[in-house]
Amino acid sequence: MRTVLCLAAAIAGLGCLSSSALADLPSIRFDQIQPLGASVGTDIEVEIKGADIEGVDRLLFDHAGLTAEPVPEKERWFKIHVADDVPVGTYDVYLVGRFGVSNPRLFAVTKGLTDVADNDANRTRETAQPVEINSAVNGICNGNAEDYYRIVLKAGERVTIDCQAQRLDSNFDPVLSLTTPDGKLLAGNSDYYGQDPFIDFVAPQDGEFLISLNDLSYRGGQPYRLTISRQPQIENIFPAAVQAGQLSQFTALGRNLSGIGGNATEWSEAGQPLESVSFQWQPNDTTLANGDYTFVDHPTHHSVLPTAATCTLTGQQISVPGVEGLWSNPPVLVSEAPVLTEVEPNNTQEQTQKVSLPLVVGGRFNVSQDADWFEFTPAEKGPYTFNVYCERIAGAADPYLVIVDDQGRRINELDDFGHRINAFDGHLRDPSQEVNLEQDKAYRVLVQDRYGRGGARYHYVLEIRKAEPDFYAAVIHRSNQNPAGTTVFKGTATYLDVIIHHKGNTRSDITINGEELPPGLHVAPTVITNNTRGTLVLWADADAPDYTGPIKLVATGEFEGQSVRRNVRPYSRVWNNAGTSRPHRSQMIAIREQGPFDLRIEPTELEVQAGETAELKLELSRLWPDATNKVSIQPHAFPGGFQLGNFDIAENATTAELKISVQQNMRPGKYTLTVLGQMQVPFNKDPMATDKPQTLVATPSRTVTLTVIAKPQ
């Protein structure tokens, strides 16, 4: 199902491209960093690749313990230093230069592993590169070739072989094999963590073994990080939910856990037994209050392609005691309700597990064709929210949910949900919906994998509760087919796409604003009324100082007189195809040299009656002396109910009338609107060049907030 959805998104995306996606002032695009990681307390030289990276002079990380400096006489090479106190995990790294800040790429930090470079001579079994256990190999596979590595194991020794590529923003689609020296296949894998392969192997006897690695399509040039380890490894945490403020008991399933008190279990994966270790943990106090998701390892393996699946998850990653950096990736849901665990047998309606509301239950499809039934009786009539968390917590299932009444009649079936908007992909396999229920009437709920699969990796969390209005807010860089950063040119504006996931059917006006902004940078308070998307405009003063760093965005909504505040989560496109987006910890912004033109709408606020026309003035500032061409104006992501035809501001003109029609049935409320202006301007990256080709530059206007009032009856 995921493949079909991704294909549909890709086809739909072709029709969404505007001319602003085809040309503009240079924007640094960060395509690749290699190597993809390093161990704590070490230095490593890395090469960067991308577009418009002329003048990139530094790397910016989202952790202060990671620093870098250019390598003398090696263009596009930097030496990264990883401090001793950097936690094991993954970190965003950005390119910074004349044209601002790039999109992020991931850099892995490990501990207890020795970094090894691919020697580029390991293309046959005979020339396989010897590698010690507990190593991390940083390599690049050549086209139409395989990389071979030779390891030595003792009989009974257990190792995990993990190729990280997609999880570290690489486009490498690896196939991993383990063989005898003469080529007899002992184990193989291609898609374990998303596209990344994983092998768990116990040596049958003393001897040498060969690891081979190639791209599925035998493409070349994409990096990978191959870890060969006997360190403890966590598969998942059960239950994958915790009550806020409570010290709770968990069981971690994984491999090589005996050294931290692990015990044998009846679970196995790919023919190898899994071990378990029990521990207690309590979430921090702010996660639930802010509706946040906090992580140390980026959630990049939850799906076949990188996804924004966790955009609707309030949760945390858990650090499993015993080994530094042993994080639960997947994360766990943080809830205000007590957490139960599924009790077998509950495979039929006659064996249903009786529960009460609000319900948060950790479950697992234990075996193939496992069906989990739960029965409850609402104490109140009204809307209830049903959520199955599986993809959001990196479960392997594709769950669906069926609701049956006390007469055995099927009243609803829930399946996939989530928004796909421009570069943002938050569509996922988890069911989530609001359903109206009757008071004091028994209901049964079935949760099952769509394809009848089961096993240790097929865990989930079921949540049923009285519907309460809430929301999640996210932003992603301006509409673009490629990965991109966000740079504001002085005196002008840019924008971020805003995505709102409302919880249930109750909606509020959501206001997005900026906090902790650098000098000279402004964010237009943006009201998103009864909608799932919007546009957040940022602009820089003409005399704003250069800046590169994070900003904070917050969203607030009013529900029944109560204010709800949520941190806005930043995302970016990973690759230049649809359906690949992922979260990052900080919204990075750069302020750079003066832009060519600026647009303002006057007045900035206006009241207009439904069925009437808002008459406004559009003012154009031509900031470059040669920015004299006409400016084409078009509505920019207007909500439904507003109409504005495309028009031009003539050559050398500086003002135009702006008439926005409001439909008669428009819902009363506040709406923040912006228009997009496009001008052909002479530009050359070299400021001393006399030849300046015409370049199409797109700039949003400063916003206007229209307050729509109802037409008198």
C-alpha positions as CSV (number, residue, x, y, z in Angstrom):
1,M,0.0,0.0,0.0
2,R,2.8,2.4,0.8
3,T,4.3,2.0,-2.7
4,V,1.0,2.9,-4.3
5,L,0.6,5.9,-2.1
6,C,4.1,7.1,-2.8
7,L,3.5,6.8,-6.5
8,A,0.3,8.7,-6.3
9,A,2.0,11.4,-4.3
10,A,4.7,11.7,-6.9
11,I,2.2,12.0,-9.8
12,A,0.2,14.6,-7.8
13,G,3.4,16.5,-7.1
14,L,4.1,17.0,-10.7
15,G,1.0,19.2,-11.0
16,C,1.9,21.3,-8.0
17,L,5.1,22.8,-9.3
18,S,5.1,26.5,-9.7
19,S,7.6,28.6,-11.6
20,S,9.1,29.5,-8.3
21,A,10.3,25.9,-8.1
22,L,12.2,26.1,-11.4
23,A,14.4,29.2,-10.8
24,D,15.4,31.6,-8.1
25,L,18.4,33.1,-6.4
26,P,21.0,30.5,-5.4
27,S,20.0,28.3,-2.5
28,I,22.5,25.9,-1.1
29,R,21.4,22.4,-1.6
30,F,23.3,19.8,0.5
31,D,23.3,16.5,-1.3
32,Q,25.9,14.4,0.4
33,I,28.4,14.2,3.3
34,Q,30.9,11.3,3.4
35,P,31.9,9.7,5.7
36,L,28.5,9.5,7.4
37,G,29.7,9.3,10.9
38,A,32.4,9.1,13.5
39,S,33.1,7.9,17.1
40,V,33.1,10.2,20.1
41,G,36.4,11.8,20.9
42,T,37.8,11.6,17.4
43,D,38.5,13.8,14.3
44,I,37.5,12.8,10.8
45,E,37.8,14.5,7.4
46,V,34.6,14.7,5.4
47,E,33.8,15.7,1.8
48,I,30.6,17.6,1.0
49,K,28.7,17.6,-2.3
50,G,25.7,19.7,-3.5
51,A,24.6,22.6,-5.6
52,D,25.3,26.3,-5.2
53,I,27.9,25.4,-2.6
54,E,30.5,28.0,-3.9
55,G,31.6,30.0,-0.9
56,V,30.5,27.4,1.7
57,D,33.0,28.1,4.5
58,R,31.7,26.3,7.5
59,L,29.5,23.4,8.8
60,L,26.8,24.1,11.4
61,F,25.6,21.3,13.7
62,D,22.6,21.0,16.1
63,H,24.9,20.0,18.9
64,A,27.7,22.2,20.3
65,G,30.0,19.2,20.8
66,L,30.3,18.8,17.0
67,T,32.6,21.4,15.3
68,A,34.3,21.6,12.0
69,E,37.0,23.6,10.2
70,P,38.0,23.6,6.5
71,V,40.8,21.3,5.4
72,P,43.6,23.5,3.8
73,E,44.1,23.0,0.1
74,K,41.3,20.4,-0.2
75,E,38.2,22.1,-1.6
76,R,34.9,21.1,-0.1
77,W,36.6,19.1,2.7
78,F,36.2,19.7,6.4
79,K,37.6,18.2,9.5
80,I,34.9,17.4,12.1
81,H,35.8,17.1,15.7
82,V,33.4,15.0,17.9
83,A,33.8,15.9,21.6
84,D,33.9,13.3,24.3
85,D,30.6,14.3,25.7
86,V,28.5,14.1,22.6
87,P,25.7,11.5,23.2
88,V,25.5,8.6,20.8
89,G,22.9,9.4,18.2
90,T,22.4,11.2,14.9
91,Y,22.8,14.9,14.3
92,D,21.9,17.4,11.7
93,V,24.7,19.2,9.8
94,Y,24.1,22.2,7.6
95,L,26.3,24.0,5.0
96,V,26.8,27.7,5.6
97,G,28.1,30.2,3.1
98,R,27.4,33.3,1.0
99,F,24.0,32.0,-0.1
100,G,22.8,31.2,3.4
101,V,22.1,27.9,5.0
102,S,21.4,24.5,3.3
103,N,19.0,21.7,4.1
104,P,20.3,19.3,6.8
105,R,22.1,16.0,6.3
106,L,22.6,13.4,9.0
107,F,25.8,12.6,10.8
108,A,26.0,9.6,13.1
109,V,28.0,9.5,16.4
110,T,28.9,6.2,17.9
111,K,30.9,4.9,20.9
112,G,32.9,1.8,21.3
113,L,33.3,1.3,17.5
114,T,36.5,1.8,15.5
115,D,36.0,3.9,12.4
116,V,37.3,2.2,9.2
117,A,37.5,3.6,5.7
118,D,36.5,1.6,2.7
119,N,39.9,0.9,1.0
120,D,38.3,1.0,-2.5
121,A,40.2,-2.2,-3.4
122,N,37.7,-4.7,-2.0
123,R,35.7,-5.4,-5.2
124,T,36.2,-9.2,-5.2
125,R,36.1,-12.0,-2.6
126,E,39.8,-12.5,-3.1
127,T,40.5,-8.8,-2.2
128,A,38.0,-8.6,0.6
129,Q,39.0,-5.9,3.2
130,P,39.8,-7.3,6.7
131,V,37.7,-5.7,9.4
132,E,37.7,-6.2,13.1
133,I,34.5,-6.8,15.1
134,N,33.1,-3.6,16.7
135,S,34.0,-1.5,13.7
136,A,32.1,1.1,11.6
137,V,33.0,1.1,8.0
138,N,32.5,4.3,6.1
139,G,32.2,3.6,2.4
140,I,30.8,4.4,-1.0
141,C,29.8,1.6,-3.3
142,N,30.9,1.9,-7.0
143,G,28.4,1.3,-9.8
144,N,28.1,-2.3,-11.1
145,A,30.2,-3.5,-8.2
146,E,30.1,-5.0,-4.7
147,D,32.2,-4.2,-1.6
148,Y,33.6,-7.2,0.3
149,Y,34.7,-7.3,3.9
150,R,36.4,-10.2,5.8
151,I,35.7,-10.9,9.4
152,V,36.9,-13.6,11.8
153,L,34.5,-15.2,14.3
154,K,34.6,-17.8,17.1
155,A,32.1,-20.6,17.1
156,G,28.9,-19.3,18.9
157,E,29.9,-15.6,18.6
158,R,27.0,-13.4,17.8
159,V,27.4,-10.3,15.7
160,T,25.0,-7.8,14.2
161,I,25.8,-6.4,10.7
162,D,23.9,-3.2,10.1
163,C,24.1,-1.1,6.9
164,Q,23.0,2.5,7.6
165,A,22.1,4.4,4.4
166,Q,18.5,5.6,4.2
167,R,18.6,6.3,7.9
168,L,21.5,8.7,7.3
169,D,20.0,10.5,4.3
170,S,21.8,8.4,1.7
171,N,20.1,7.4,-1.5
172,F,22.0,4.1,-1.4
173,D,19.5,1.1,-1.5
174,P,21.8,-1.7,-0.1
175,V,21.6,-5.5,-0.4
176,L,23.6,-7.2,2.3
177,S,25.0,-10.8,2.3
178,L,27.1,-13.0,4.5
179,T,28.9,-15.9,3.0
180,T,31.7,-18.4,3.5
181,P,35.0,-17.4,1.8
182,D,34.1,-19.6,-1.2
183,G,30.7,-17.8,-1.7
184,K,28.2,-20.1,0.1
185,L,25.3,-17.9,1.3
186,L,24.8,-18.0,5.1
187,A,22.5,-15.0,5.5
188,G,21.1,-12.1,3.5
189,N,18.8,-9.1,3.8
190,S,17.7,-6.0,1.9
191,D,14.9,-4.2,3.7
192,Y,14.9,-4.4,7.5
193,Y,14.9,-0.8,8.7
194,G,13.1,0.8,5.8
195,Q,15.5,0.2,2.8
196,D,18.4,-0.5,5.1
197,P,19.5,-4.2,5.6
198,F,20.3,-5.9,8.9
199,I,21.8,-9.3,9.6
200,D,21.9,-11.1,13.0
201,F,24.4,-13.9,12.8
202,V,25.8,-16.6,15.1
203,A,28.9,-18.2,13.9
204,P,28.5,-22.0,13.5
205,Q,32.2,-22.6,13.8
206,D,35.5,-20.8,14.0
207,G,36.6,-19.2,10.8
208,E,36.5,-16.4,8.3
209,F,33.3,-15.0,6.8
210,L,32.7,-12.5,4.0
211,I,30.3,-9.6,4.0
212,S,29.2,-8.4,0.6
213,L,27.3,-5.2,-0.1
214,N,25.8,-3.7,-3.3
215,D,23.1,-1.3,-4.4
216,L,19.9,-3.0,-5.4
217,S,20.1,-1.4,-8.9
218,Y,24.0,-1.4,-8.9
219,R,24.1,2.4,-8.9
220,G,27.3,4.0,-7.6
221,G,28.4,7.1,-5.7
222,Q,26.1,6.9,-2.6
223,P,27.7,6.6,0.9
224,Y,26.9,4.1,3.6
225,R,28.0,3.3,7.2
226,L,28.4,-0.4,7.9
227,T,28.6,-1.4,11.6
228,I,29.8,-4.9,12.5
229,S,29.3,-5.3,16.2
230,R,28.8,-7.5,19.2
231,Q,27.5,-4.5,21.2
232,P,23.9,-4.7,22.7
233,Q,21.3,-3.9,20.2
234,I,17.6,-3.0,20.9
235,E,14.8,-4.2,18.5
236,N,11.9,-2.5,20.4
237,I,10.5,-1.5,23.7
238,F,7.3,-3.0,25.2
239,P,4.8,-1.5,25.9
240,A,5.6,1.4,23.6
241,A,3.6,3.8,25.8
242,V,4.1,5.4,29.2
243,Q,1.9,7.5,31.5
244,A,3.3,11.0,32.1
245,G,4.8,11.5,35.5
246,Q,4.9,7.8,36.3
247,L,7.9,5.5,36.8
248,S,6.9,2.6,34.6
249,Q,8.2,-0.9,33.8
250,F,9.4,-1.8,30.3
251,T,10.9,-4.8,28.5
252,A,13.4,-4.3,25.8
253,L,13.8,-7.0,23.2
254,G,17.1,-7.2,21.4
255,R,20.4,-9.0,20.8
256,N,23.6,-9.4,22.8
257,L,21.9,-8.2,26.0
258,S,23.3,-10.8,28.4
259,G,26.1,-8.4,29.4
260,I,23.5,-6.0,30.8
261,G,21.3,-8.5,32.6
262,G,19.4,-9.8,29.6
263,N,17.5,-13.1,29.6
264,A,16.5,-15.6,26.9
265,T,13.0,-15.3,25.5
266,E,10.6,-17.3,23.3
267,W,10.8,-14.5,20.6
268,S,12.9,-14.8,17.5
269,E,13.5,-12.8,14.4
270,A,14.9,-14.2,11.1
271,G,15.6,-17.5,12.8
272,Q,17.7,-16.0,15.6
273,P,16.5,-15.8,19.3
274,L,15.9,-12.4,20.9
275,E,16.8,-11.6,24.5
276,S,15.1,-9.3,26.9
277,V,16.0,-6.9,29.7
278,S,13.6,-5.2,32.0
279,F,14.0,-1.7,33.4
280,Q,12.1,1.3,34.8
281,W,11.8,4.7,33.2
282,Q,9.9,8.0,33.7
283,P,9.4,10.6,30.9
284,N,10.3,14.2,31.4
285,D,7.6,16.6,32.6
286,T,7.5,18.8,29.5
287,T,6.8,16.3,26.7
288,L,3.1,15.9,27.3
289,A,2.5,19.6,28.3
290,N,4.0,20.9,25.1
291,G,2.8,18.0,22.8
292,D,6.4,17.4,21.8
293,Y,8.4,14.5,20.3
294,T,12.0,14.5,21.5
295,F,14.7,12.2,20.1
296,V,18.5,11.6,20.0
297,D,18.3,9.2,17.1
298,H,16.3,10.7,14.2
299,P,13.2,8.7,13.3
300,T,14.3,7.9,9.8
301,H,13.6,4.2,9.4
302,H,9.9,4.1,10.3
303,S,8.8,3.6,6.6
304,V,9.9,2.4,3.2
305,L,10.9,6.0,2.5
306,P,11.9,8.8,4.9
307,T,8.7,10.1,6.3
308,A,7.2,12.7,8.7
309,A,5.3,9.9,10.4
310,T,6.2,11.2,13.9
311,C,4.5,14.6,13.2
312,T,1.4,13.4,15.1
313,L,3.2,11.6,18.0
314,T,3.7,13.0,21.5
315,G,6.6,10.9,22.7
316,Q,10.2,10.3,23.7
317,Q,13.0,8.0,23.0
318,I,14.1,5.9,26.0
319,S,17.7,5.4,27.1
320,V,18.0,1.7,28.1
321,P,20.2,1.4,31.2
322,G,23.4,-0.5,31.0
323,V,25.0,0.9,27.9
324,E,25.6,4.5,27.1
325,G,23.7,5.5,23.9
326,L,21.4,2.4,23.9
327,W,18.4,4.4,22.7
328,S,14.9,3.0,21.9
329,N,14.4,3.9,18.3
330,P,11.4,3.4,18.0
331,P,10.1,5.9,20.6
332,V,7.3,5.5,23.0
333,L,4.0,7.4,23.3
334,V,3.6,9.6,26.3
335,S,0.0,9.8,27.6
336,E,-1.9,11.2,30.5
337,A,-3.9,8.0,30.8
338,P,-2.6,4.8,32.6
339,V,-1.1,2.2,30.2
340,L,-2.3,-1.4,30.0
341,T,-0.9,-4.3,28.1
342,E,-2.8,-6.6,25.8
343,V,-3.8,-9.9,27.4
344,E,-4.1,-13.0,25.2
345,P,-6.2,-14.8,24.2
346,N,-8.3,-12.1,22.7
347,N,-8.4,-13.4,19.2
348,T,-12.2,-13.5,18.8
349,Q,-15.2,-11.5,19.8
350,E,-16.0,-14.2,22.3
351,Q,-12.5,-13.9,23.9
352,T,-12.5,-10.1,23.8
353,Q,-10.4,-8.2,26.4
354,K,-12.6,-6.0,28.5
355,V,-11.2,-2.5,29.1
356,S,-12.4,0.9,30.3
357,L,-11.9,4.4,28.9
358,P,-9.8,6.3,28.5
359,L,-7.7,3.5,27.1
360,V,-4.0,3.2,26.2
361,V,-3.0,-0.4,25.7
362,G,0.3,-1.7,24.4
363,G,-0.2,-4.7,22.1
364,R,1.5,-7.0,19.6
365,F,0.4,-9.2,16.8
366,N,2.2,-12.2,18.2
367,V,1.8,-14.6,15.4
368,S,0.6,-14.7,11.8
369,Q,-3.2,-13.9,11.5
370,D,-3.3,-12.7,15.1
371,A,-6.5,-10.6,15.8
372,D,-6.8,-8.5,18.9
373,W,-10.3,-7.7,20.3
374,F,-11.1,-5.2,23.0
375,E,-14.5,-4.4,24.5
376,F,-15.6,-1.2,26.3
377,T,-18.7,0.8,27.3
378,P,-18.6,4.6,27.0
379,A,-19.9,6.5,30.0
380,E,-20.9,9.5,27.9
381,K,-22.4,10.0,24.5
382,G,-20.4,11.9,21.9
383,P,-17.2,11.9,19.8
384,Y,-14.3,9.6,20.7
385,T,-10.8,9.6,19.2
386,F,-9.4,6.2,18.0
387,N,-5.7,6.0,17.4
388,V,-3.5,3.1,16.5
389,Y,0.2,3.9,16.8
390,C,2.4,1.6,14.8
391,E,4.3,3.3,12.0
392,R,4.8,6.2,14.3
393,I,6.6,4.0,16.8
394,A,8.4,2.1,14.0
395,G,6.2,-1.0,14.3
396,A,6.4,-3.3,11.2
397,A,2.6,-3.8,10.9
398,D,0.1,-2.0,8.6
399,P,-2.8,-2.0,11.1
400,Y,-6.5,-1.4,10.5
401,L,-9.2,-0.9,13.1
402,V,-12.9,-2.1,13.0
403,I,-15.6,-0.9,15.4
404,V,-18.5,-3.2,16.1
405,D,-21.7,-2.4,18.1
406,D,-23.5,-4.6,20.7
407,Q,-25.5,-6.2,17.9
408,G,-22.4,-7.2,16.0
409,R,-22.9,-4.6,13.3
410,R,-19.8,-3.1,11.8
411,I,-20.2,0.7,12.3
412,N,-16.8,1.9,11.1
413,E,-13.4,0.8,9.7
414,L,-10.4,3.0,10.1
415,D,-7.2,3.0,8.1
416,D,-4.4,5.3,6.9
417,F,-4.4,9.0,7.6
418,G,-2.1,12.1,7.4
419,H,-1.4,15.1,5.2
420,R,0.8,15.3,2.0
421,I,1.3,19.0,1.3
422,N,4.0,20.2,-1.1
423,A,7.4,18.9,0.2
424,F,5.8,17.6,3.4
425,D,4.8,13.9,3.6
426,G,3.0,13.0,6.9
427,H,0.8,10.3,5.4
428,L,1.1,7.0,7.3
429,R,-0.3,3.6,7.8
430,D,-1.8,4.2,11.3
431,P,-5.5,4.6,11.7
432,S,-6.7,7.8,13.4
433,Q,-10.2,9.2,13.4
434,E,-13.0,10.6,15.5
435,V,-16.2,8.5,15.9
436,N,-19.5,9.2,17.6
437,L,-20.5,6.6,20.2
438,E,-23.6,6.1,22.3
439,Q,-23.7,6.1,26.1
440,D,-23.8,2.8,28.1
441,K,-23.6,0.8,24.9
442,A,-21.0,-2.0,24.5
443,Y,-18.6,-1.7,21.6
444,R,-15.9,-4.1,20.4
445,V,-12.8,-3.0,18.5
446,L,-10.7,-5.2,16.3
447,V,-7.1,-4.3,15.6
448,Q,-5.2,-6.4,13.0
449,D,-2.4,-6.2,10.5
450,R,-3.7,-5.6,7.0
451,Y,-1.7,-8.6,5.6
452,G,-2.0,-10.9,8.6
453,R,1.6,-10.7,9.6
454,G,2.9,-11.2,13.2
455,G,6.0,-11.5,15.3
456,A,8.2,-9.6,17.7
457,R,8.4,-6.5,15.5
458,Y,4.7,-6.1,15.0
459,H,3.9,-4.1,18.1
460,Y,1.4,-1.2,18.4
461,V,-0.4,1.1,20.9
462,L,-4.2,1.4,20.8
463,E,-5.6,4.7,22.2
464,I,-9.4,5.3,22.7
465,R,-10.5,8.4,24.6
466,K,-13.2,11.1,24.7
467,A,-12.4,13.5,21.9
468,E,-10.6,16.6,23.1
469,P,-9.6,19.4,20.6
470,D,-5.9,19.7,20.0
471,F,-3.5,19.9,17.1
472,Y,0.0,19.4,15.8
473,A,1.8,22.1,13.8
474,A,4.7,21.6,11.4
475,V,6.7,23.7,8.9
476,I,8.8,22.8,5.9
477,H,10.8,24.9,3.5
478,R,9.1,26.7,0.7
479,S,7.6,24.6,-2.1
480,N,10.4,23.0,-3.9
481,Q,11.0,19.8,-5.7
482,N,14.5,19.7,-4.2
483,P,15.9,19.6,-0.6
484,A,16.3,23.2,0.5
485,G,17.3,25.5,3.4
486,T,15.6,28.7,4.4
487,T,17.5,32.0,3.6
488,V,16.0,35.5,3.9
489,F,17.6,38.1,1.7
490,K,17.7,41.5,3.3
491,G,14.9,43.9,2.6
492,T,12.8,41.0,1.3
493,A,10.7,38.0,2.4
494,T,10.5,34.3,2.1
495,Y,8.1,31.7,3.5
496,L,7.6,28.3,5.1
497,D,4.7,26.0,4.3
498,V,2.7,25.3,7.5
499,I,0.9,22.0,8.0
500,I,-1.8,21.5,10.7
501,H,-3.0,18.1,11.9
502,H,-6.1,18.7,14.0
503,K,-7.0,16.1,16.5
504,G,-10.5,15.0,15.6
505,N,-13.2,17.1,14.0
506,T,-13.1,20.1,16.3
507,R,-11.0,22.9,14.8
508,S,-9.8,26.3,16.0
509,D,-8.1,29.2,14.5
510,I,-4.4,28.4,14.9
511,T,-1.9,31.3,15.1
512,I,1.7,30.8,14.2
513,N,4.3,33.2,15.5
514,G,8.0,33.5,16.1
515,E,10.0,33.8,19.3
516,E,13.7,34.3,20.1
517,L,14.3,35.9,16.7
518,P,17.6,37.4,15.7
519,P,17.9,41.2,15.2
520,G,16.2,42.4,12.0
521,L,14.2,39.2,11.4
522,H,10.4,39.3,11.6
523,V,7.7,36.6,11.4
524,A,4.2,37.7,10.3
525,P,1.7,36.3,12.9
526,T,-0.3,33.9,10.7
527,V,-3.8,32.9,11.5
528,I,-4.9,29.5,9.9
529,T,-8.7,29.3,10.1
530,N,-10.4,25.9,9.7
531,N,-7.7,24.6,7.5
532,T,-4.8,22.1,7.4
533,R,-2.3,24.3,5.6
534,G,-1.0,27.9,5.5
535,T,2.0,30.0,4.6
536,L,4.3,31.6,7.2
537,V,6.1,34.7,5.8
538,L,9.5,35.8,7.2
539,W,11.2,39.0,6.3
540,A,14.5,40.8,7.1
541,D,15.1,44.5,7.5
542,A,17.3,46.1,4.9
543,D,20.0,46.7,7.6
544,A,19.6,43.4,9.4
545,P,23.0,41.8,10.3
546,D,24.0,38.6,8.7
547,Y,22.8,35.6,10.8
548,T,22.8,31.8,10.6
549,G,21.1,29.8,13.4
550,P,17.9,28.5,14.8
551,I,14.6,30.3,15.4
552,K,11.7,29.2,17.5
553,L,8.2,29.0,16.1
554,V,5.1,28.4,18.3
555,A,1.4,27.8,17.5
556,T,-1.6,28.6,19.7
557,G,-5.2,27.8,19.5
558,E,-8.3,28.6,21.5
559,F,-10.6,25.7,22.4
560,E,-13.7,26.3,24.5
561,G,-12.0,29.3,26.2
562,Q,-8.8,27.3,26.9
563,S,-5.5,28.3,25.1
564,V,-3.4,25.4,23.7
565,R,0.2,26.2,22.9
566,R,2.4,23.8,20.8
567,N,5.9,24.1,19.5
568,V,6.0,24.0,15.7
569,R,8.0,21.1,14.5
570,P,10.5,21.7,11.6
571,Y,10.8,19.3,8.7
572,S,12.7,19.2,5.4
573,R,12.6,17.2,2.1
574,V,15.3,14.5,2.0
575,W,15.6,13.7,-1.7
576,N,14.3,15.4,-4.8
577,N,11.3,13.1,-5.2
578,A,7.9,13.1,-3.6
579,G,7.2,11.3,-0.3
580,T,10.6,11.9,1.4
581,S,10.6,14.2,4.3
582,R,11.9,14.0,7.9
583,P,12.0,16.0,11.1
584,H,14.9,17.9,12.5
585,R,15.4,19.5,15.9
586,S,15.8,23.1,15.0
587,Q,14.4,25.5,12.3
588,M,17.6,27.0,10.9
589,I,17.4,30.4,9.2
590,A,20.0,32.5,7.4
591,I,20.0,36.2,6.7
592,R,22.1,37.3,3.7
593,E,22.7,40.1,1.2
594,Q,20.1,42.4,-0.2
595,G,17.3,40.8,-2.4
596,P,16.1,42.4,-5.6
597,F,12.5,43.4,-4.7
598,D,10.0,43.5,-1.9
599,L,6.1,43.5,-1.8
600,R,3.9,44.9,0.9
601,I,0.1,44.8,1.2
602,E,-1.6,47.9,2.7
603,P,-3.3,48.0,5.0
604,T,-2.0,45.0,6.9
605,E,-5.4,44.3,8.5
606,L,-8.9,44.8,7.1
607,E,-12.4,43.8,7.9
608,V,-14.5,42.5,5.0
609,Q,-18.0,41.2,4.7
610,A,-18.7,37.8,3.1
611,G,-19.8,38.3,-0.5
612,E,-17.9,41.6,-0.8
613,T,-14.4,42.5,-2.1
614,A,-11.4,43.6,0.0
615,E,-9.8,46.5,-1.8
616,L,-6.1,46.8,-0.9
617,K,-3.0,48.3,-2.2
618,L,0.1,46.3,-3.3
619,E,3.4,48.3,-3.0
620,L,6.5,47.2,-4.8
621,S,10.0,48.2,-3.7
622,R,12.7,47.7,-6.4
623,L,15.8,47.3,-4.3
624,W,18.3,46.5,-7.1
625,P,18.9,49.3,-9.6
626,D,18.3,46.9,-12.5
627,A,15.2,45.2,-11.0
628,T,13.0,47.2,-13.4
629,N,11.0,44.4,-15.2
630,K,7.3,43.7,-14.7
631,V,6.3,41.6,-11.7
632,S,3.8,38.9,-12.2
633,I,1.4,38.5,-9.2
634,Q,-0.6,35.5,-8.2
635,P,-2.5,34.3,-5.1
636,H,-0.3,32.2,-2.9
637,A,-1.9,29.2,-1.4
638,F,-5.2,31.1,-0.7
639,P,-7.7,29.2,1.4
640,G,-10.9,28.3,-0.3
641,G,-13.4,31.1,-0.5
642,F,-11.0,33.8,-1.6
643,Q,-10.5,34.7,-5.3
644,L,-7.8,36.8,-6.9
645,G,-6.9,36.7,-10.6
646,N,-3.3,36.8,-11.8
647,F,-2.0,40.2,-12.9
648,D,1.2,42.2,-13.6
649,I,2.8,45.2,-12.0
650,A,4.1,47.0,-15.1
651,E,7.8,47.7,-15.8
652,N,9.2,50.4,-13.5
653,A,5.8,50.7,-11.7
654,T,5.7,50.5,-7.9
655,T,2.0,50.1,-7.0
656,A,-1.1,48.2,-8.0
657,E,-4.6,47.7,-6.8
658,L,-5.2,44.4,-5.0
659,K,-8.8,43.2,-5.0
660,I,-9.6,40.0,-3.2
661,S,-13.2,38.7,-3.6
662,V,-14.8,36.8,-0.7
663,Q,-17.4,34.2,-1.4
664,Q,-20.9,34.8,0.2
665,N,-20.8,31.6,2.2
666,M,-17.3,32.2,3.6
667,R,-16.9,31.1,7.2
668,P,-16.4,34.2,9.5
669,G,-13.0,34.5,11.1
670,K,-9.5,35.8,10.6
671,Y,-7.5,34.7,7.5
672,T,-3.8,35.6,6.8
673,L,-3.1,35.9,3.1
674,T,-0.1,36.6,0.9
675,V,0.6,36.9,-2.8
676,L,3.6,35.7,-4.7
677,G,5.5,38.1,-7.0
678,Q,7.8,36.9,-9.8
679,M,10.3,39.0,-11.7
680,Q,13.1,38.4,-14.2
681,V,16.2,40.1,-12.7
682,P,19.8,40.2,-14.1
683,F,21.9,38.1,-11.8
684,N,25.3,36.4,-11.8
685,K,26.9,34.5,-8.8
686,D,30.1,36.5,-9.5
687,P,29.4,40.0,-8.3
688,M,32.2,41.3,-10.6
689,A,30.8,39.7,-13.8
690,T,29.4,42.0,-16.5
691,D,27.3,39.2,-18.0
692,K,24.1,38.9,-15.9
693,P,21.6,36.5,-17.3
694,Q,17.9,37.0,-16.5
695,T,16.9,34.9,-13.5
696,L,13.3,34.4,-12.4
697,V,13.0,35.4,-8.7
698,A,9.9,34.6,-6.6
699,T,9.2,36.6,-3.5
700,P,6.1,36.5,-1.2
701,S,4.5,39.7,-0.1
702,R,4.2,40.7,3.5
703,T,0.9,39.4,4.8
704,V,-2.6,40.9,5.2
705,T,-5.0,39.6,7.8
706,L,-8.6,39.7,6.6
707,T,-11.4,39.5,9.2
708,V,-14.4,38.1,7.4
709,I,-17.8,38.9,9.0
710,A,-21.1,37.3,8.1
711,K,-23.3,39.0,5.6
712,P,-26.5,40.4,7.3
713,Q,-29.5,38.2,6.8
